[in-house]
Amino acid sequence: MMPAIHSDTVNHICIDVGGSEQEASPLALTCVEILRSRGIEVSVLALATPLAQPTASGCILSGPLSPSKTREVGDSIAQIAQDGMPTVLYLPPFVGKASGQDRHAACVALLRSRGAVVTSDPEVWVECAILLSAYGSPTGPQIAIVAPPSSWLSAAALGQAQRANRQGQRFSPLFYDHDSPALTDIVLTDVELFRSSSETSHSQLVLPVSGKAERIHDKPVLVGLANALRAAELCGHAAARISSGIGPASSPPVPPLSPDIDRARYTSQESKLRDAASDHECKVLLSSYGVSITRQAVATTPSAATRIAKKAGYPVEMKGWGANQPTEADGAMVISGIATASEVRRAFASVCAECDCDAVIIRATPMSGRELRFAVRSMGALGLVAFLYQPGRSSPAAALAPLRPIDALAMSKQVVASRDGDDDPDWQSLSELLIRASHLVSDNPRVRSLELSRVVVGRSGEGALVIDARAELQS
């Protein structure tokens, strides 16, 4: 049973803590106390009451959601989002077996697609709830900081930048002088500047920030720069997501994607397949959807392998061909750096013997860059979900498929340069690749799942490329 907090100012705020304030959990009671102390009048109500209203703005969920419950809550959030207002959800950090990570990520993806701000940090949840209740929804996530050079906010912003630099990250919000126009969606400003300035007619949402909890002019103030930044970013992304539309993208795809799909080539290749498409065959399907793939061909003899290698350009790579071959993520044998015809012949014999195959794939050496894994599969009641996996991260980024551009770009931007000072990865190219691959699955009922076990994304302007791929098909 999920109860709720009701704000008498603008919105309802819901908390999953029991049937009454007396039954509320310590977390819920703490949130109620903080909100009241920060100028938001609240009371605990049953969940059904606020979520039946088109004005709810927040929820705290006390435990993991099942797919069916996620859909139920998501449908309520979508009703609220019709007025452009995000719903702030607190979900406790995922605790469980690694096999449950995908389901948790898929639940979060569905909730976000319906218009939710999702956070596992209760302090950020409070700032999001105050932002939306007291100031309304921003239009997007672009943030600027306006602070006098000697203010605490300026010092805090410099501290954030230095901390990000030590962690090999970038501090994205822009700094502006007080008199300079900030071409952003949200402006965070020192509470003293907000108090003294009467000029708030810009299109941006101007939010006062303080280093400690306090109120001015009977309006709540965001407290702490780090939490204020995170709240503004999350609420801005959710508002932009709502503006783009509820749920996944339409299928089949709309222009400009659709003219690039070679339907005849796709149909021809799919008709030759039974219950699976191995790497080479899957890449033909991907290529028909305009997905960038490695230049490669199949060779059944050493002479053919030599001709293909020469045409591809040395050095080349070689691996076994056939439906029984494992993915490269699962340890498929790949010989790299093949630079001469004699090396091609020796590699051909080695691969055929080791992989128990009578044909090989010869491909051009892929560019260097960040390596990722991408998959699209059905998650039951949650629908079709796209997952982006990165080495060193326990949980994937996820969004409902087929991907909307805003979701694909958000997933792509989670891939960052491996070293401080390097150029950003080519987010735009990766985003387009993810969109096209997700549409391949959603547009074609025979495709049960798609796994791109190796995707490499170069630096900005260098593109993104599928190196290894598999698809499961309905027989």
C-alpha positions in Angstrom: 0.0 0.0 0.0 1.5 3.4 -1.0 0.5 6.5 0.8 1.2 10.0 -0.2 2.1 13.5 0.8 -0.1 16.3 -0.4 1.2 19.7 -1.1 -1.3 22.5 -0.7 0.8 24.8 -2.9 0.9 23.3 -6.4 1.2 19.6 -6.5 0.6 16.3 -4.8 3.7 14.4 -3.5 3.2 10.6 -2.9 5.2 8.3 -0.6 5.1 4.5 -0.3 5.0 4.1 3.5 1.8 2.7 4.8 -1.8 3.8 5.2 -1.4 6.8 7.4 1.2 9.2 8.8 1.4 7.1 12.0 2.3 4.1 9.9 4.8 5.9 7.8 8.4 4.6 7.6 11.3 6.6 9.2 12.3 7.7 5.6 8.8 9.0 4.9 8.6 10.9 8.2 12.0 12.4 7.6 10.9 13.6 4.1 7.7 15.0 5.5 9.6 16.9 8.2 12.2 18.3 5.7 9.5 19.4 3.2 7.5 21.2 5.9 10.7 22.9 7.3 11.4 24.1 3.7 8.1 25.7 3.2 6.0 22.9 1.6 2.8 22.1 3.5 2.2 18.4 3.3 0.1 15.6 4.7 0.1 11.8 4.3 -2.7 10.3 2.2 -3.4 7.0 0.5 -1.7 6.4 -2.8 -4.9 6.0 -4.8 -6.1 9.5 -3.8 -3.3 11.6 -5.3 -2.5 9.4 -8.3 -6.1 9.6 -9.4 -5.6 13.4 -9.6 -3.9 15.0 -12.6 -1.7 17.1 -10.3 0.6 14.6 -8.5 4.3 15.3 -8.6 6.1 12.8 -6.5 6.3 9.2 -5.1 8.7 7.3 -2.8 8.6 3.6 -3.5 9.8 1.5 -0.5 10.8 -1.6 -2.4 11.5 -3.2 -5.8 8.7 -3.1 -8.3 7.3 -6.1 -10.2 6.8 -5.5 -14.0 3.0 -5.5 -13.5 3.2 -3.0 -10.7 5.6 -0.8 -12.6 3.1 -0.6 -15.5 0.3 0.3 -13.1 2.3 3.1 -11.5 3.6 4.2 -14.9 0.1 4.5 -16.3 -0.8 6.8 -13.4 2.3 8.9 -14.0 1.5 9.2 -17.7 -1.9 10.7 -16.7 -0.1 13.3 -14.7 2.4 14.0 -17.5 -0.4 15.1 -19.8 -0.1 18.5 -18.1 3.6 18.5 -18.6 4.5 17.9 -14.9 7.0 15.2 -14.1 6.5 12.8 -11.2 9.5 12.5 -8.8 10.1 8.8 -7.8 12.4 7.6 -5.2 13.5 4.0 -5.7 15.9 2.4 -3.2 19.2 1.3 -4.7 19.1 -2.1 -6.4 20.1 -4.9 -4.1 20.1 -8.4 -5.5 21.7 -10.8 -7.9 23.3 -9.5 -11.0 20.6 -11.3 -13.0 18.1 -8.9 -11.6 19.9 -5.8 -12.8 18.3 -5.9 -16.2 14.8 -6.1 -14.9 15.4 -3.3 -12.4 16.8 -1.1 -15.2 13.8 -2.0 -17.4 11.4 -1.0 -14.7 13.1 2.4 -14.4 13.1 2.8 -18.1 9.4 2.3 -18.3 8.8 4.8 -15.5 11.0 7.4 -17.2 9.2 6.9 -20.5 5.9 7.8 -18.7 7.3 11.1 -17.4 9.0 10.2 -14.1 12.1 11.6 -12.5 13.8 8.6 -10.9 16.4 8.8 -8.2 17.8 6.6 -5.5 19.1 9.5 -3.4 16.5 10.8 -0.9 18.2 14.2 -0.6 17.9 14.7 -4.4 14.3 13.5 -4.2 13.5 16.3 -1.7 15.2 19.0 -3.9 13.3 17.7 -7.0 10.0 17.8 -5.0 10.6 21.3 -3.8 11.7 22.5 -7.3 8.5 21.2 -9.0 6.2 22.2 -6.2 7.4 25.7 -5.6 8.6 26.7 -9.1 7.0 24.4 -11.6 8.6 22.3 -14.4 11.6 23.5 -16.4 11.6 23.1 -20.2 14.9 21.2 -20.4 18.1 20.2 -18.6 20.5 22.9 -19.8 21.8 24.6 -16.6 23.7 27.8 -15.9 25.1 29.1 -12.6 25.0 32.8 -11.9 27.0 33.8 -8.9 29.2 36.7 -7.8 32.9 35.8 -7.7 33.2 36.1 -4.0 30.0 34.2 -3.1 29.7 30.7 -1.6 27.9 29.5 -4.7 30.9 30.5 -6.9 33.3 28.7 -4.5 31.0 25.7 -4.5 30.8 25.6 -8.3 34.6 25.8 -8.5 34.8 22.9 -6.0 32.4 20.8 -8.1 34.6 21.5 -11.2 37.8 20.5 -9.4 36.1 17.3 -8.0 34.9 16.3 -11.5 38.4 16.9 -12.9 40.0 14.6 -10.4 37.5 11.9 -11.3 38.2 12.3 -15.0 34.8 13.9 -15.7 33.6 17.3 -16.9 31.6 19.9 -15.0 29.0 20.8 -17.6 27.0 23.8 -16.1 28.0 27.1 -17.5 29.1 30.1 -15.5 27.8 33.5 -16.3 28.2 37.0 -14.9 25.0 38.4 -13.3 24.4 40.8 -16.2 25.1 38.3 -19.0 22.2 36.4 -20.7 22.2 32.7 -20.0 20.9 30.8 -23.0 19.8 27.8 -20.9 16.7 26.2 -19.5 17.5 26.6 -15.8 19.5 29.2 -13.9 20.8 28.4 -10.4 21.6 31.6 -8.6 22.8 32.6 -5.2 19.9 33.2 -2.8 21.1 36.8 -2.2 21.1 37.5 -5.9 17.6 36.1 -6.2 16.4 38.2 -3.3 17.9 41.5 -4.7 17.0 40.9 -8.4 13.5 41.6 -9.7 14.4 40.6 -13.3 12.9 37.1 -13.6 11.2 37.5 -17.0 13.7 35.4 -18.9 12.4 32.2 -20.5 14.6 30.3 -18.1 13.4 28.9 -14.8 15.4 30.8 -12.1 16.0 28.9 -8.9 17.6 30.3 -5.7 20.2 28.1 -4.1 21.6 28.3 -0.5 24.4 26.7 1.3 22.0 26.0 4.2 18.2 25.5 4.6 16.5 28.8 4.6 13.5 30.6 3.0 13.1 33.9 1.3 9.9 35.7 0.5 7.9 32.7 1.8 9.4 30.6 -1.1 11.5 27.4 -0.5 15.1 27.5 -1.5 17.2 24.6 -3.0 19.9 23.7 -0.5 23.4 22.6 -1.5 24.8 23.0 -5.0 25.4 19.4 -5.8 21.9 18.3 -5.0 20.4 21.4 -6.7 22.3 20.6 -9.8 21.2 17.0 -9.9 17.6 17.9 -9.2 17.6 20.5 -12.0 19.2 18.1 -14.4 16.8 15.3 -13.6 13.6 17.5 -13.7 14.8 19.1 -16.9 15.4 15.8 -18.6 12.0 14.5 -17.5 10.3 17.6 -18.8 12.1 17.3 -22.2 11.2 13.6 -22.3 7.5 14.4 -21.7 7.6 17.0 -24.5 9.0 14.4 -26.9 6.1 12.0 -26.2 5.0 9.3 -23.8 6.3 5.8 -24.3 8.7 4.5 -27.0 9.0 5.8 -30.5 6.5 4.9 -33.2 7.1 1.8 -35.3 7.7 1.6 -38.2 10.0 4.6 -38.0 9.2 8.0 -39.3 11.5 10.1 -41.6 14.4 10.8 -41.7 15.1 7.2 -40.6 12.7 5.4 -42.8 14.0 6.3 -46.3 17.4 4.7 -45.4 15.9 1.3 -44.8 16.4 -1.2 -47.6 13.4 -3.4 -47.0 14.0 -5.6 -50.0 17.5 -6.5 -48.8 16.3 -7.1 -45.3 13.5 -9.4 -46.4 15.8 -11.3 -48.8 18.3 -12.0 -45.9 15.7 -12.8 -43.3 14.0 -15.3 -45.6 17.2 -17.4 -45.6 17.4 -17.7 -41.8 15.7 -20.1 -39.4 16.0 -19.5 -35.7 19.1 -17.3 -35.5 21.3 -14.9 -37.4 25.0 -15.3 -36.7 27.5 -12.4 -37.0 27.7 -12.0 -40.8 24.0 -12.6 -41.5 23.0 -10.3 -38.7 25.2 -7.6 -40.1 23.4 -7.8 -43.4 20.2 -7.2 -41.6 21.7 -4.3 -39.6 23.2 -2.8 -42.8 19.8 -2.8 -44.4 18.7 -0.6 -41.6 21.6 1.8 -42.2 23.6 0.6 -39.1 27.3 1.1 -39.6 29.1 -2.3 -39.6 32.6 -3.6 -40.2 33.6 -4.2 -43.8 33.8 -8.0 -44.1 33.1 -11.1 -46.2 33.0 -14.8 -45.8 35.7 -17.0 -47.4 35.6 -20.7 -47.8 39.1 -21.2 -49.2 42.5 -19.8 -48.4 42.7 -18.2 -51.9 39.3 -16.5 -51.4 40.5 -15.3 -48.0 43.6 -13.8 -49.5 41.6 -11.9 -52.2 39.1 -10.6 -49.6 42.0 -9.5 -47.3 43.7 -7.6 -50.1 40.5 -5.8 -51.0 39.7 -4.9 -47.4 43.2 -3.6 -46.8 45.9 -5.0 -44.5 46.0 -5.5 -41.6 42.8 -7.5 -41.3 41.1 -9.7 -38.7 39.7 -13.2 -39.0 37.3 -15.4 -37.1 35.1 -18.5 -37.6 31.9 -18.3 -39.6 28.8 -20.3 -38.7 25.7 -20.3 -36.5 27.5 -22.4 -33.8 30.2 -19.8 -33.2 30.1 -18.0 -29.9 30.0 -14.2 -29.7 33.2 -12.3 -29.2 32.0 -11.3 -25.7 31.8 -15.1 -24.9 35.3 -15.8 -26.1 35.1 -16.3 -29.9 38.6 -16.8 -31.4 39.6 -13.7 -33.3 43.1 -13.3 -35.0 44.1 -9.7 -35.4 46.9 -7.9 -37.1 47.1 -10.2 -40.2 49.3 -8.3 -42.5 50.4 -10.5 -45.4 48.9 -13.2 -47.7 51.0 -15.9 -46.1 49.6 -14.9 -42.7 46.1 -15.0 -44.1 46.6 -18.7 -45.2 48.1 -19.7 -41.8 45.3 -17.9 -40.0 42.7 -19.6 -42.2 44.0 -23.1 -41.2 44.2 -22.2 -37.5 40.7 -20.7 -37.3 39.1 -23.6 -39.2 40.8 -26.1 -36.9 40.2 -24.3 -33.6 36.6 -23.3 -34.4 35.5 -26.5 -36.1 34.3 -24.5 -39.2 34.9 -24.7 -42.9 34.6 -21.0 -43.6 35.9 -17.8 -42.0 35.0 -14.1 -41.8 37.6 -11.6 -43.0 37.1 -8.1 -41.9 38.9 -4.8 -41.9 40.5 -3.8 -38.6 38.0 -1.8 -36.7 38.8 1.7 -35.5 39.9 2.2 -31.9 37.5 3.6 -29.3 35.3 2.8 -26.4 33.8 -0.7 -26.5 30.2 -1.4 -25.5 27.5 -4.0 -25.6 24.0 -3.3 -26.8 20.9 -5.5 -26.6 17.2 -5.2 -27.4 14.9 -7.8 -26.0 11.3 -8.3 -24.7 10.9 -7.9 -21.0 7.4 -9.4 -20.7 4.9 -6.9 -19.2 7.5 -4.1 -19.6 7.6 -4.5 -23.3 10.6 -4.2 -25.6 13.6 -2.7 -23.9 17.0 -1.6 -25.1 20.1 -2.0 -22.9 23.5 -0.4 -23.2 26.3 -2.1 -21.1 29.7 -0.6 -20.3 32.7 -2.3 -18.9 33.1 -1.5 -15.2 29.5 -0.6 -14.6 27.3 -3.0 -12.8 24.0 -1.9 -14.2 23.1 -1.0 -17.8 21.5 2.1 -19.2 18.0 1.2 -20.5 15.1 2.7 -22.4 12.0 1.4 -24.0 12.4 0.4 -27.7 12.2 1.5 -30.3 14.3 4.3 -29.0 13.2 8.0 -29.2 16.1 10.3 -30.1 16.1 11.9 -26.6 16.5 8.4 -25.0 19.2 7.2 -27.4 21.2 10.4 -26.8 20.8 10.2 -23.1 22.1 6.6 -23.2 25.0 7.6 -25.4 26.1 10.4 -23.2 26.7 8.0 -20.4 29.7 6.9 -22.4 32.5 9.2 -21.5 36.1 9.7 -22.6 38.4 7.1 -21.0 41.0 9.7 -20.1 40.7 13.3 -18.9 41.4 15.7 -21.7 40.3 13.3 -24.5 37.6 14.3 -26.9 34.1 13.2 -26.1 32.9 10.0 -27.8 30.9 10.4 -30.9 27.5 10.5 -29.1 25.5 11.5 -32.2 26.7 8.6 -34.3 26.3 6.1 -31.4 22.8 7.5 -30.8 21.8 7.0 -34.4 23.2 3.4 -34.4 21.1 2.6 -31.3 18.0 4.0 -32.8 18.3 2.1 -36.0 19.2 -1.2 -34.3 16.2 -0.8 -31.9 13.8 -0.2 -34.9 15.1 -3.4 -36.6 13.8 -5.4 -33.7 10.5 -3.5 -33.2 9.6 -3.4 -36.9 10.1 -7.2 -37.6 8.0 -9.7 -35.6 10.4 -12.6 -36.3 13.3 -10.9 -34.4 13.0 -12.1 -30.8 16.1 -10.3 -29.6 19.2 -8.6 -30.9 22.6 -8.5 -29.3 25.5 -6.3 -30.5 28.2 -7.9 -28.3 30.9 -5.5 -29.5 30.2 -1.9 -30.5 33.0 0.6 -30.8 32.5 4.3 -30.6 35.3 6.7 -31.7 36.0 10.2 -30.7 33.6 13.0 -31.8 33.3 12.8 -35.6 34.8 9.3 -36.0 31.5 7.4 -35.9 30.3 4.2 -34.2 30.6 0.7 -35.6 29.2 -2.8 -34.9 31.9 -5.3 -34.6 30.0 -8.4 -33.5 26.3 -9.2 -33.7 23.7 -11.9 -33.1 19.9 -12.1 -33.4 17.4 -14.7 -32.3 14.5 -15.3 -34.7 11.1 -17.0 -34.5 11.3 -20.1 -36.7 
